[in-house]
Amino acid sequence: MSRQKKVLVVGTGTIGEPLIGLLSTYREELGIDEVLFHKRTPLLTDRSKVRDLMRRGAHLVTDEDRMTAFEDLNVGSPSMTTEQALEESSVVIDCTPAGNQMKEALYNEFAPNTDLFVAQGSEFGFGKMYARGINDEALIHGEDKFIQVVSCNTHNISVLIDTLALGEGKDNLRNGRFVCVRRSNDLSQDSGFLPSPEVGKHKDETFGTHHARDAYHLFRTLGLELNLFSSALKLNTQYMHVIQFYLQLEKATTLDAILERIHSNDRIAVTHKHTANSVFSFGRDHGFYGRILNQTVIPTDTLAVLNGGHDVVGYCFTPQDGNSILSSLAATVWAMYPEDYDQRVQSLKDWFFEEV
């Protein structure tokens, strides 16, 4: 009898919670037998969330010494302990800021019998970097046991590079410069809001911030070494990140050619909106769990082609969480069904928007 396809999501935060909901809703289409989610701390404020995830069909797991505490919280008995879940799961998706720590403490022990471990953008060094549609060809089934899904802004930067520059040739990008204008914190978070704009440091002398650094390492899995640099600042808003980009190309292009590439990529949404709140509101009203699953949203009338067609500039909105969630899901299905995973992921196509 073949092993059941069980997926364990560790963490129920801004990435974990909607990912658990997405996997549970599309469990049959994706070929998943059971969705498990790990929560360590039984909090009264999180009881409604845990109950709803269980109502959707996901199964709660926790550490052995917390089993009784969850029962006392009146959410029902957890299905199994953390160790049991790790033993039985085909794929483990860590959605916490402790992925590297957990890799050393637990994941390496269970790696021989697990198809894949996935961590998120903050966990540099966890494994091979991945973004759906960018470097799928770099993944080696059975060999890549640990994957780091890049951050939401790195997704955005990477799809811009892949579509607007490398579509004309792998050596077409002279350099890329990006300013990541970030929101302070998520709507779900009670701390971390800023009273005013806060500029960030250029901690990396080569890449500026981790956004360009991670994009560089993402494309390096394809044998490319790109000239990239990013800056970042935070604004006193909770809506969305915005990126201002400047790409210098070897081959001259036109605005029409750029627009054609954008419209032909289902990972990109276009918009005629110019404010983060209006784009965010569309995601809240029409997205899954309020998320836009595209990798970027481009207001096309902000695009400009300069310097005889060699420079492309513009703005775009980052669907934070949404693009990382989709890549986490795609990596999960790839690990279990490498031959037809993309076809299975297309069952979510109703959540890929052409226009926002």
N, C-alpha and C positions, 0 to 999 in steps of 0.2 A: 504494500500500500504506500503510495507516494505521500511525502510530507505535505501537510496543509500549508497554504500560503498565508501566513500571518504577518501583519505589519504592526510594529510597535512605535508609537510616537511618544517621545519623552518631552514633557513640558506642555503647558496649556496656555501659553502667552499669546502675543500678537501673531506669531506664525503657527504655533502648535494648535491652538483652538480651531481656527478655520481649516487647517489641514486635516485635522481629525474629522471635522464635519464633511469635508470634500471626499475623503477616502471612504467614509461611511455611506454617504449618499450614492457614490458611484462604485461601490464595492463589487457588484456583480459585473458591471461593464469592464472594470479594470482587472478582473480575475483574482480578487482578494477574498480569501475565505473568512478572515476575521481581522477586525481592527482593534488593537489594544492601545490604551494610552496610560502613561505613567504620571502620577501626581504624588509628590512626596509629602506635602504639607496639607493637612485637613483644615481648611479655613471656612468659617461660616460665610464669609463674603463670597467665596467661590462655590458654595454648595449648589446654587442655581445653575451655574455653568456645568458642573460635573453631572448633575441630574439630566440636563438637556443633552449632553454628549452621550450619556448612557441611553437616553430615550431614542436617540438616532441610531443606536445599534452598536456603539463602541463599548468596549469592556475595560473597566478600570482595573489597573494594577498598581501596587505600591510596595514599599519596603515591608519586610515581615514585621518589624516592630511598630508599624503604623496601621496594620490591618484593623485592629480593634477601634482605633481612633476614628477611622472612616465609618465604621458601623455606628459608633456613638454619634456621629454627625448626621445620621439618618439619611445616608445616600445609598444604603444597601451594602452588601459585602463585596469587597474587591474580588475579582475573578481569580487572581493568582498573585504571587509575589514577584518582585522585580527579577530575581534570578530565574524563576520559572518562565517568565515572559521572554527573557533574553535567550533562554535555552530553546524555546519553541518558535521564535520569530524568524522569518526569512529575511526581513529587512528591519533595521532599527533607524529611525529618524530622530536625531537629537535636535530639539528646537530651543535649547537653553544656551546661556553663555558659558557653559562648563563642558563643552564637547571634548576638548583636548584632555581635560582632567578625567572625564569619564572614560576616555579611550585608554588611558594608562591604568585606571583603577579597575575597569570591568570589561570594556569592549574587546581589548586584545585577547582576553581569556576565551571569549565566545566566538571570535572571528573564524576559526576553522569550520564551524557548522552554520555560519550565517552568510547569506549571499552578499549583503551590503550594509555598511553603516554610513549614514549621511549626517553631516553637521552643517551649520549655517555660516554666514559670511564673516562673523566675528572670529571664527576659530581657524585662523591662519596656520597652515601646517598640518591640519587634520588629515588631509588626503588630496587626491587630484582635484583640481578646481573644475567646476562644471556649471554651465548655463545651457538650458534647453535650446537646441537649434544652432548653437554657436560651435561647440566642440564635441558633439555626440560621437563623431568618428574617432576621437581620441580615447574613448572608453574601451577598455579591454575586459570582456566578460570573464569572470573567474579569477582575474588577476587584480583588478581594482576593487579592493574590499572596503576602502575608505574614500569617500568623496566629500568635498566641501562645496556646497552650493554657494556661489558668490553673493554678495550683498545686493540689495535692491538697486542702489545707485550704480554698482558695477555692472549689473545686468543692463541698465540703461545705456551706460557708456559703451558696453560691448556690442549691443545690437546696433547702435549708431555707427560704430566702426565697421562692423560686419556688412551692414547694408549700404552705407553711403560711401565707403572707401574701398573695402576689399572686394566688393562686387565687381569692380573693374580690374581686379588683379591683386594677388597677395602682396605685391610690392608697391601698391598704389598710395599708401599712406606715408607722407613725409613726417608729419607729426600731428598729434591730437592734444588739444588743450581744453580742459573742462573746469567749470566753476560749479560746484555742488552747493546749491542754496537749500539748506535742510530745514525741515520743521523741527520744533523743539522736542516734543514727545508725542506719543500716540494718545488718541482720545481716551483710551482705556487706562492710561497711566496717571497716577495722582501726583507724581513727583517729576522733577526734571524740566519744568517749564521755565522759560527765560523772561526776564522783564524787558529785554531789548536785544537787538541783533548782537551776535557774538562771533567774532572772526576766529578762524582756526589756525593752528600752526602748520608749517610745512615741515613735518618731522622727518620725512624721507628726502634726502638731498637729490635723489634721482627722479622720484615720482611725485613728490609733494605730499600727498595724502594716500591712504591705503586704497582709495577707489581706483586710481590709475595703476598703482602697484599690482592690485589683484587682477585688473584687466590685462595687464602685461603678462602675468603668470597664466591666466586663462588662455590667451592666444599662444603662449609658449608651448602648451600641450599640443599645438598643431605645427610646431616647428617655426613659429614666427616670433620675432623680437621687435616690438613696436616702440616708437618714440612717443611716450605718453606722459602727461603731467596734469595733476588735478589740484584744485584748491577747494576749501570748504568753509562755509559759515552757517550759523544757525539763526533762524528768525523766530520771533515770538509769535508763532502760529502752531496749530496742531493739525493742519490740513495735509499738505503734501510737500514732498521735495520737488525742486525745480533744478534743471541743469542748463547752463549756458555752454554751448559747445562751439569749438573752432577747429575745423579739420583742414589741413593743407594736403592737397592731393598732387600726385605726379602727373596724372592725365587730366586734362581740362574737361569739365562737365558743364551741364546746363541745369537750370532750375527744373525744366520739364523732365529731364532724365532723373534727377534726384526724386522728384515727386512720383515718377513711375516706379522707382525702386521701393519707395515707402509704401505705396498702395498695394504692391504685390507681395508684401511680407505680412503674414497673418499674426506675427508677433508684435506688430506695430499698429497702434490705433491713431487716427488723426482726429483733430478737433478744430472747431472755430471758436472755442472758448479761450479766454485769456487769463482767467483767474483760477487759482488753486481750489478755492471753495466750490466753484461751479463744476470743475472736473471731479473733485472729491464727492460732491453731492450726487453726480451721475453714478459713481461706483456704489455709493450707499443705497441708492434707489434700485439699481439694475444689476449690480454685481453679486457674485456668490459670497455670502457673509459680508457684503458690502465691499468686496475687493474686485478690482479690475485685474484680470490675469494676464493682460498684455505686458510686454517688457518695457514699453514706453508709450507715452501719449504726446504726439507732436502737433502743436498749433501751426499748421502749414504756412500761414501768412507771416510767420516770424522768420522763415527761411530766407537766406540771401546767398547768392553765389558771386564771389568777388575775384579780383586779381586775374581777370581773363579766364575764369572758370576753374581756377586751381584752389580756391578757398571756399569752404562751405560753413556758414554760421547759422545759428538759430537757437531756439529754446525748446525744452521739452519737460513734461511732467513725469515724475517717477511714481508708478503704482506700488508704493512700498508694501512689502509683504506679498502682494499678489504675484509678482514675477518670481520671487523666491519660492513661494508655495507651489507654483506650477512646476518649476524645475525640480523641487524635492519630490513631487509626485512622479514626474517623468523618470527620474533616476530610479525610483522605487520600482516602477513597472518594468524598466529596462533590466533591472537585476533579476526579475522573476521571469520575464518573457522577452529576451533580447531579440527574437526574430520579428515580432510584430508589436513591440511596445508603442511605437508612434501611432499605429492604427488604434490601439486601445486608448491612448491619451486623447485622440480626436473625439472620443465620446463626450469630452468637455467643450467641444467647439462652440456651443451656444454662449460660453462665457468669454470667448475671444472676440472683442469688439472691433469692427472696422472703423467706427466713428463714435466718439464720445461727445 
